[in-house]
Every structure is written in structure tokens, then in C-alpha cells.
Amino acid sequence: MDNWSLRNLRQDLSKFLELINTYQIGDFTSLYNFIGRMDSLDSFEYEIKGIVFNLNKRISGTMPETLNKYKISLDNTISLNKKDVALNDIVENYLFELNIDSYVSTEDEDGEPYKNCWHLDKHIDSSEPKYTHPTYHFHFGGEYLEGLDTGQISIFSSPRLPHPPMDIFLGFHFIISNFYSSKDYSFVNELKGNYDYQQIIKRAQERLWTPYFKAFDSINTHQDFTMNKLFPLYIN
């Protein structure tokens, strides 16, 4: 639980700001304000909005192609529960959202920006979902894009989200799980509950997913499926 102590959070955030402030890459006022509020907290929790990153060079793969200035605003909320951390996810409330404003000119922010939004959610099991809901899942869109005309939305080639390989069987399973509402298409739950279907999918998982996920095992010796290759954000 030391990793989730308020004291460690304060120390890490202070040092982190000291490091990133050197590079002048954005506006981190909201983080400094949070440090100023930490004395009023009694546990590891926060709701921080508007951590701003500025980019003044075109991001490859962005559309429209004329966009070359970006403002990325990060909102992040975390609070903890009191469950047994050995058995349960300690995170109770969670939000991670990237709201992106993109501009055609590097010198002009007066015009209307193109907008883009990604959010990483934690699914709460309050009811049976209509579509597949991994516990933590990246999702394109959000409130930031609601009500916009499609001509106001920008398209990025990033982020590239890690996902295990799929064959025809797993591809089929992925499509019916993510694009066919179980509320509208009765065959979804019926098919996914079928014994033979499950066995086919399990064998496909054994072929493709078991070696993939073994990369996250400390005793893994695979040469291709390694932590660094499959999830390069992870630092050993």
C-alpha cells in the first residue's frame, strides 16, 4: 500500500513537476494547484482537470492534413476503495480523458479548432452491458465531441493501443462483441453461450493469446512475445 500513500504521491508529483518544468511543454498550473490542496486530503485521491500539453509541429497521420498546432488537455480522476488489495482493484472512481484542440496555423488560435477526444474508462458492473466492456478500456469520443459537426473533428493515427493478435475466429468474436448490441441482436448472447462456439474460441485463444499474455509472466523466455515489445510503455 506504500505506492498508494498520500505522502508518496506528494513527493513523486513534486519531483515530477521539477523535472518536466524544465522543458516548457505545456501549462501544468492545475498540478501545482493540486499540490497546494493536498494538505486537506486524508487519502490518495484527486480530480485534476486541464493539464495542458502544447505541440507546434504536425502530427503524422492527422486529418485534415493542414493541422499543425495542437493543445492536448488531460483530465484525470482517481479515488480508492477499502477492499482487500490482494483480491480487488483498489481503484474505485476513475477517469482519464484526453481532449485535443487542433489548429491549422501555428500562430493563430482565434479560429475554431478541430476537436478530438479519447478516454480511458473503468467499467462499473452495475448492469449487463450491451457491448463488450473490458474493465479498463480506451474509447474514442466523449462529451468533448458531443454536438459537433463532423467537419469540426480531427482524426489521429495515435494512440496505438496494445491488443493481442486475432484470427478469423477471434476476429468474428471481436466484431459481434463490440458492434452488435446484445439488446438488439438476440443471437449474440445465444451464440457466445454455445458450448461448441466457446470451445472454438478457447482453442483460438490458446493458439494466439496464451503465448501473447505469457509475455507478462516474470519467467517468460519467449523471444518475440516480450513485455518490451508488446507494451513498450512499461519500464522494467
Short mmCIF file of the C-alpha atoms (twelve columns), coordinates in Angstrom:
data_MODEL
# 
_entry.id   MODEL 
# 
loop_
_atom_site.group_PDB 
_atom_site.id 
_atom_site.type_symbol 
_atom_site.label_atom_id 
_atom_site.label_alt_id 
_atom_site.label_comp_id 
_atom_site.label_asym_id 
_atom_site.label_seq_id 
_atom_site.Cartn_x 
_atom_site.Cartn_y 
_atom_site.Cartn_z 
_atom_site.pdbx_PDB_model_num 
ATOM 1   C CA . MET A 1   0.000   0.000   0.000   1 
ATOM 2   C CA . ASP A 2   3.003   2.333   0.199   1 
ATOM 3   C CA . ASN A 3   2.584   3.035   -3.521  1 
ATOM 4   C CA . TRP A 4   -0.851  4.453   -2.712  1 
ATOM 5   C CA . SER A 5   0.193   6.645   0.208   1 
ATOM 6   C CA . LEU A 6   -0.592  10.354  0.071   1 
ATOM 7   C CA . ARG A 7   2.919   11.138  1.220   1 
ATOM 8   C CA . ASN A 8   4.474   9.285   -1.696  1 
ATOM 9   C CA . LEU A 9   2.056   10.945  -4.110  1 
ATOM 10  C CA . ARG A 10  3.137   14.386  -2.899  1 
ATOM 11  C CA . GLN A 11  6.825   13.529  -3.157  1 
ATOM 12  C CA . ASP A 12  6.507   11.991  -6.601  1 
ATOM 13  C CA . LEU A 13  4.387   14.805  -8.000  1 
ATOM 14  C CA . SER A 14  6.713   17.498  -6.665  1 
ATOM 15  C CA . LYS A 15  9.733   15.811  -8.196  1 
ATOM 16  C CA . PHE A 16  7.871   15.127  -11.428 1 
ATOM 17  C CA . LEU A 17  6.928   18.788  -11.830 1 
ATOM 18  C CA . GLU A 18  10.502  19.786  -11.137 1 
ATOM 19  C CA . LEU A 19  11.610  17.560  -13.979 1 
ATOM 20  C CA . ILE A 20  9.020   18.435  -16.630 1 
ATOM 21  C CA . ASN A 21  9.022   22.166  -15.905 1 
ATOM 22  C CA . THR A 22  12.496  22.261  -17.436 1 
ATOM 23  C CA . TYR A 23  11.111  21.574  -20.893 1 
ATOM 24  C CA . GLN A 24  8.304   24.171  -21.105 1 
ATOM 25  C CA . ILE A 25  5.973   21.826  -22.973 1 
ATOM 26  C CA . GLY A 26  2.665   22.963  -21.543 1 
ATOM 27  C CA . ASP A 27  0.686   24.532  -18.734 1 
ATOM 28  C CA . PHE A 28  0.763   22.493  -15.513 1 
ATOM 29  C CA . THR A 29  -0.876  25.062  -13.263 1 
ATOM 30  C CA . SER A 30  -3.577  22.573  -12.274 1 
ATOM 31  C CA . LEU A 31  -0.914  20.221  -10.896 1 
ATOM 32  C CA . TYR A 32  0.688   22.980  -8.815  1 
ATOM 33  C CA . ASN A 33  -2.768  23.932  -7.554  1 
ATOM 34  C CA . PHE A 34  -3.384  20.330  -6.562  1 
ATOM 35  C CA . ILE A 35  -0.175  20.196  -4.542  1 
ATOM 36  C CA . GLY A 36  -1.419  23.286  -2.716  1 
ATOM 37  C CA . ARG A 37  -4.649  21.448  -1.823  1 
ATOM 38  C CA . MET A 38  -3.046  18.227  -0.661  1 
ATOM 39  C CA . ASP A 39  -2.963  19.266  2.999   1 
ATOM 40  C CA . SER A 40  -6.751  18.981  3.036   1 
ATOM 41  C CA . LEU A 41  -6.683  15.359  1.836   1 
ATOM 42  C CA . ASP A 42  -6.506  12.291  4.059   1 
ATOM 43  C CA . SER A 43  -6.108  9.646   1.343   1 
ATOM 44  C CA . PHE A 44  -4.786  9.095   -2.178  1 
ATOM 45  C CA . GLU A 45  -7.451  10.770  -4.315  1 
ATOM 46  C CA . TYR A 46  -7.730  13.591  -6.784  1 
ATOM 47  C CA . GLU A 47  -9.728  15.152  -9.582  1 
ATOM 48  C CA . ILE A 48  -7.485  17.237  -11.810 1 
ATOM 49  C CA . LYS A 49  -8.614  18.944  -14.994 1 
ATOM 50  C CA . GLY A 50  -6.778  20.898  -17.652 1 
ATOM 51  C CA . ILE A 51  -3.227  19.545  -17.613 1 
ATOM 52  C CA . VAL A 52  -2.233  21.154  -20.916 1 
ATOM 53  C CA . PHE A 53  0.370   19.978  -23.424 1 
ATOM 54  C CA . ASN A 54  1.261   22.140  -26.438 1 
ATOM 55  C CA . LEU A 55  2.611   20.820  -29.741 1 
ATOM 56  C CA . ASN A 56  3.743   23.099  -32.562 1 
ATOM 57  C CA . LYS A 57  4.651   20.528  -35.186 1 
ATOM 58  C CA . ARG A 58  2.361   18.446  -37.373 1 
ATOM 59  C CA . ILE A 59  1.497   15.015  -36.004 1 
ATOM 60  C CA . SER A 60  1.863   12.449  -38.780 1 
ATOM 61  C CA . GLY A 61  -1.403  10.808  -39.803 1 
ATOM 62  C CA . THR A 62  -3.603  13.642  -38.534 1 
ATOM 63  C CA . MET A 63  -6.558  14.729  -40.659 1 
ATOM 64  C CA . PRO A 64  -7.194  17.284  -42.001 1 
ATOM 65  C CA . GLU A 65  -3.590  17.324  -43.208 1 
ATOM 66  C CA . THR A 66  -3.366  21.100  -42.764 1 
ATOM 67  C CA . LEU A 67  -3.389  20.823  -38.960 1 
ATOM 68  C CA . ASN A 68  -0.045  21.668  -37.393 1 
ATOM 69  C CA . LYS A 69  -0.697  23.069  -33.916 1 
ATOM 70  C CA . TYR A 70  -2.255  21.112  -31.051 1 
ATOM 71  C CA . LYS A 71  -3.372  21.610  -27.469 1 
ATOM 72  C CA . ILE A 72  -3.918  18.403  -25.530 1 
ATOM 73  C CA . SER A 73  -5.771  18.745  -22.249 1 
ATOM 74  C CA . LEU A 74  -5.602  15.851  -19.779 1 
ATOM 75  C CA . ASP A 75  -8.274  15.293  -17.116 1 
ATOM 76  C CA . ASN A 76  -7.619  12.573  -14.547 1 
ATOM 77  C CA . THR A 77  -9.620  11.385  -11.531 1 
ATOM 78  C CA . ILE A 78  -8.678  8.645   -9.077  1 
ATOM 79  C CA . SER A 79  -10.106 7.631   -5.727  1 
ATOM 80  C CA . LEU A 80  -9.586  4.423   -3.770  1 
ATOM 81  C CA . ASN A 81  -11.829 1.928   -2.046  1 
ATOM 82  C CA . LYS A 82  -11.155 -0.010  1.149   1 
ATOM 83  C CA . LYS A 83  -11.261 -3.507  -0.338  1 
ATOM 84  C CA . ASP A 84  -8.563  -6.133  0.016   1 
ATOM 85  C CA . VAL A 85  -5.928  -5.043  -2.498  1 
ATOM 86  C CA . ALA A 86  -4.731  -8.648  -2.857  1 
ATOM 87  C CA . LEU A 87  -8.113  -9.658  -4.226  1 
ATOM 88  C CA . ASN A 88  -9.679  -6.499  -5.631  1 
ATOM 89  C CA . ASP A 89  -8.841  -3.498  -7.745  1 
ATOM 90  C CA . ILE A 90  -8.062  -0.743  -5.255  1 
ATOM 91  C CA . VAL A 91  -9.270  1.975   -7.644  1 
ATOM 92  C CA . GLU A 92  -12.921 2.911   -7.096  1 
ATOM 93  C CA . ASN A 93  -13.581 6.020   -9.214  1 
ATOM 94  C CA . TYR A 94  -11.549 6.547   -12.336 1 
ATOM 95  C CA . LEU A 95  -11.347 8.902   -15.332 1 
ATOM 96  C CA . PHE A 96  -8.579  9.520   -17.838 1 
ATOM 97  C CA . GLU A 97  -9.554  11.795  -20.717 1 
ATOM 98  C CA . LEU A 98  -7.608  13.490  -23.489 1 
ATOM 99  C CA . ASN A 99  -9.349  16.473  -25.098 1 
ATOM 100 C CA . ILE A 100 -7.474  17.690  -28.163 1 
ATOM 101 C CA . ASP A 101 -7.785  21.030  -29.965 1 
ATOM 102 C CA . SER A 102 -6.051  21.181  -33.355 1 
ATOM 103 C CA . TYR A 103 -5.350  24.312  -35.389 1 
ATOM 104 C CA . VAL A 104 -4.404  24.953  -38.998 1 
ATOM 105 C CA . SER A 105 -1.967  27.760  -38.165 1 
ATOM 106 C CA . THR A 106 0.874   27.616  -35.663 1 
ATOM 107 C CA . GLU A 107 0.292   31.290  -34.859 1 
ATOM 108 C CA . ASP A 108 -3.486  31.579  -34.742 1 
ATOM 109 C CA . GLU A 109 -5.683  30.120  -32.028 1 
ATOM 110 C CA . ASP A 110 -8.536  32.562  -32.621 1 
ATOM 111 C CA . GLY A 111 -10.247 30.359  -35.192 1 
ATOM 112 C CA . GLU A 112 -12.448 27.417  -34.281 1 
ATOM 113 C CA . PRO A 113 -10.264 24.346  -33.554 1 
ATOM 114 C CA . TYR A 114 -10.820 20.841  -34.824 1 
ATOM 115 C CA . LYS A 115 -11.520 18.561  -31.869 1 
ATOM 116 C CA . ASN A 116 -10.576 15.047  -30.892 1 
ATOM 117 C CA . CYS A 117 -11.164 13.082  -27.706 1 
ATOM 118 C CA . TRP A 118 -10.066 9.781   -26.183 1 
ATOM 119 C CA . HIS A 119 -10.962 8.485   -22.760 1 
ATOM 120 C CA . LEU A 120 -9.856  5.530   -20.688 1 
ATOM 121 C CA . ASP A 121 -12.742 4.328   -18.558 1 
ATOM 122 C CA . LYS A 122 -13.249 1.833   -15.786 1 
ATOM 123 C CA . HIS A 123 -16.394 -0.193  -16.362 1 
ATOM 124 C CA . ILE A 124 -18.651 -0.474  -13.326 1 
ATOM 125 C CA . ASP A 125 -20.625 -3.751  -13.245 1 
ATOM 126 C CA . SER A 126 -23.974 -2.201  -12.387 1 
ATOM 127 C CA . SER A 127 -25.892 -3.877  -15.203 1 
ATOM 128 C CA . GLU A 128 -25.355 -6.207  -18.130 1 
ATOM 129 C CA . PRO A 129 -23.622 -4.175  -20.888 1 
ATOM 130 C CA . LYS A 130 -24.980 -4.098  -24.430 1 
ATOM 131 C CA . TYR A 131 -21.461 -4.358  -25.853 1 
ATOM 132 C CA . THR A 132 -18.151 -5.740  -24.613 1 
ATOM 133 C CA . HIS A 133 -16.822 -3.640  -21.742 1 
ATOM 134 C CA . PRO A 134 -13.294 -4.554  -20.608 1 
ATOM 135 C CA . THR A 135 -12.683 -3.345  -17.050 1 
ATOM 136 C CA . TYR A 136 -10.303 -0.669  -18.352 1 
ATOM 137 C CA . HIS A 137 -10.831 0.343   -21.941 1 
ATOM 138 C CA . PHE A 138 -9.755  3.132   -24.267 1 
ATOM 139 C CA . HIS A 139 -12.656 4.689   -26.111 1 
ATOM 140 C CA . PHE A 140 -12.706 7.295   -28.873 1 
ATOM 141 C CA . GLY A 141 -15.019 10.236  -28.269 1 
ATOM 142 C CA . GLY A 142 -16.756 11.625  -25.227 1 
ATOM 143 C CA . GLU A 143 -18.567 14.745  -24.029 1 
ATOM 144 C CA . TYR A 144 -15.927 16.914  -25.685 1 
ATOM 145 C CA . LEU A 145 -17.204 15.882  -29.132 1 
ATOM 146 C CA . GLU A 146 -20.935 15.863  -28.433 1 
ATOM 147 C CA . GLY A 147 -22.938 18.154  -30.702 1 
ATOM 148 C CA . LEU A 148 -20.089 18.831  -33.120 1 
ATOM 149 C CA . ASP A 149 -20.353 18.685  -36.881 1 
ATOM 150 C CA . THR A 150 -18.080 16.044  -38.412 1 
ATOM 151 C CA . GLY A 151 -16.152 18.852  -40.117 1 
ATOM 152 C CA . GLN A 152 -15.040 20.042  -36.696 1 
ATOM 153 C CA . ILE A 153 -13.470 16.721  -35.702 1 
ATOM 154 C CA . SER A 154 -9.806  15.826  -36.277 1 
ATOM 155 C CA . ILE A 155 -8.531  12.282  -36.825 1 
ATOM 156 C CA . PHE A 156 -5.223  10.971  -35.449 1 
ATOM 157 C CA . SER A 157 -3.146  7.890   -36.162 1 
ATOM 158 C CA . SER A 158 -2.346  7.728   -32.427 1 
ATOM 159 C CA . PRO A 159 -2.641  6.335   -29.864 1 
ATOM 160 C CA . ARG A 160 -1.730  2.824   -30.943 1 
ATOM 161 C CA . LEU A 161 -3.482  0.677   -28.370 1 
ATOM 162 C CA . PRO A 162 -1.954  -2.729  -27.476 1 
ATOM 163 C CA . HIS A 163 -4.177  -5.680  -28.299 1 
ATOM 164 C CA . PRO A 164 -3.407  -9.387  -28.818 1 
ATOM 165 C CA . PRO A 165 -3.479  -10.861 -32.373 1 
ATOM 166 C CA . MET A 166 -6.695  -12.302 -33.790 1 
ATOM 167 C CA . ASP A 167 -7.545  -14.933 -36.405 1 
ATOM 168 C CA . ILE A 168 -10.853 -15.499 -38.219 1 
ATOM 169 C CA . PHE A 169 -12.474 -16.922 -35.089 1 
ATOM 170 C CA . LEU A 170 -11.260 -14.254 -32.667 1 
ATOM 171 C CA . GLY A 171 -11.969 -11.592 -35.279 1 
ATOM 172 C CA . PHE A 172 -15.555 -12.769 -35.553 1 
ATOM 173 C CA . HIS A 173 -15.826 -12.857 -31.747 1 
ATOM 174 C CA . PHE A 174 -14.425 -9.318  -31.514 1 
ATOM 175 C CA . ILE A 175 -16.862 -7.930  -34.082 1 
ATOM 176 C CA . ILE A 176 -20.040 -9.411  -32.620 1 
ATOM 177 C CA . SER A 177 -18.909 -8.396  -29.112 1 
ATOM 178 C CA . ASN A 178 -18.194 -4.773  -29.988 1 
ATOM 179 C CA . PHE A 179 -20.587 -3.869  -32.795 1 
ATOM 180 C CA . TYR A 180 -23.721 -5.954  -32.242 1 
ATOM 181 C CA . SER A 181 -25.816 -4.834  -29.303 1 
ATOM 182 C CA . SER A 182 -26.926 -7.791  -27.232 1 
ATOM 183 C CA . LYS A 183 -30.116 -5.834  -26.568 1 
ATOM 184 C CA . ASP A 184 -30.926 -5.613  -30.270 1 
ATOM 185 C CA . TYR A 185 -29.475 -8.887  -31.557 1 
ATOM 186 C CA . SER A 186 -30.614 -11.907 -29.578 1 
ATOM 187 C CA . PHE A 187 -28.134 -14.200 -31.327 1 
ATOM 188 C CA . VAL A 188 -25.156 -12.528 -29.614 1 
ATOM 189 C CA . ASN A 189 -25.604 -13.970 -26.142 1 
ATOM 190 C CA . GLU A 190 -27.027 -17.202 -27.526 1 
ATOM 191 C CA . LEU A 191 -24.015 -17.797 -29.752 1 
ATOM 192 C CA . LYS A 192 -21.457 -16.705 -27.147 1 
ATOM 193 C CA . GLY A 193 -23.078 -19.081 -24.669 1 
ATOM 194 C CA . ASN A 194 -22.937 -22.030 -27.051 1 
ATOM 195 C CA . TYR A 195 -20.545 -24.753 -25.852 1 
ATOM 196 C CA . ASP A 196 -19.090 -25.561 -29.279 1 
ATOM 197 C CA . TYR A 197 -18.597 -21.875 -30.054 1 
ATOM 198 C CA . GLN A 198 -16.801 -21.374 -26.752 1 
ATOM 199 C CA . GLN A 199 -14.507 -24.332 -27.398 1 
ATOM 200 C CA . ILE A 200 -13.569 -22.999 -30.836 1 
ATOM 201 C CA . ILE A 201 -12.805 -19.586 -29.373 1 
ATOM 202 C CA . LYS A 202 -10.855 -21.117 -26.483 1 
ATOM 203 C CA . ARG A 203 -8.686  -23.098 -28.896 1 
ATOM 204 C CA . ALA A 204 -8.031  -19.940 -30.911 1 
ATOM 205 C CA . GLN A 205 -7.164  -18.127 -27.686 1 
ATOM 206 C CA . GLU A 206 -4.768  -20.928 -26.756 1 
ATOM 207 C CA . ARG A 207 -3.073  -20.614 -30.145 1 
ATOM 208 C CA . LEU A 208 -2.738  -16.838 -30.264 1 
ATOM 209 C CA . TRP A 209 -3.448  -15.287 -26.886 1 
ATOM 210 C CA . THR A 210 -1.774  -17.622 -24.424 1 
ATOM 211 C CA . PRO A 211 1.740   -17.001 -25.846 1 
ATOM 212 C CA . TYR A 212 0.944   -13.277 -26.045 1 
ATOM 213 C CA . PHE A 213 -0.153  -12.930 -22.430 1 
ATOM 214 C CA . LYS A 214 2.706   -15.066 -21.160 1 
ATOM 215 C CA . ALA A 215 4.905   -12.108 -22.053 1 
ATOM 216 C CA . PHE A 216 3.684   -10.550 -18.823 1 
ATOM 217 C CA . ASP A 217 4.909   -13.526 -16.766 1 
ATOM 218 C CA . SER A 218 8.191   -12.881 -14.930 1 
ATOM 219 C CA . ILE A 219 9.546   -16.271 -16.041 1 
ATOM 220 C CA . ASN A 220 8.721   -15.719 -19.723 1 
ATOM 221 C CA . THR A 221 11.519  -16.746 -22.124 1 
ATOM 222 C CA . HIS A 222 9.756   -16.065 -25.436 1 
ATOM 223 C CA . GLN A 223 11.877  -14.126 -27.919 1 
ATOM 224 C CA . ASP A 224 9.077   -12.322 -29.758 1 
ATOM 225 C CA . PHE A 225 6.359   -12.008 -27.131 1 
ATOM 226 C CA . THR A 226 8.182   -9.892  -24.567 1 
ATOM 227 C CA . MET A 227 6.925   -7.151  -22.279 1 
ATOM 228 C CA . ASN A 228 9.035   -4.508  -24.034 1 
ATOM 229 C CA . LYS A 229 7.711   -5.419  -27.460 1 
ATOM 230 C CA . LEU A 230 4.045   -5.859  -26.545 1 
ATOM 231 C CA . PHE A 231 3.770   -2.987  -24.071 1 
ATOM 232 C CA . PRO A 232 6.726   -0.645  -24.664 1 
ATOM 233 C CA . LEU A 233 5.352   1.902   -22.182 1 
ATOM 234 C CA . TYR A 234 6.319   -0.465  -19.365 1 
ATOM 235 C CA . ILE A 235 9.689   0.265   -17.733 1 
ATOM 236 C CA . ASN A 236 11.412  -2.661  -16.040 1 
# 
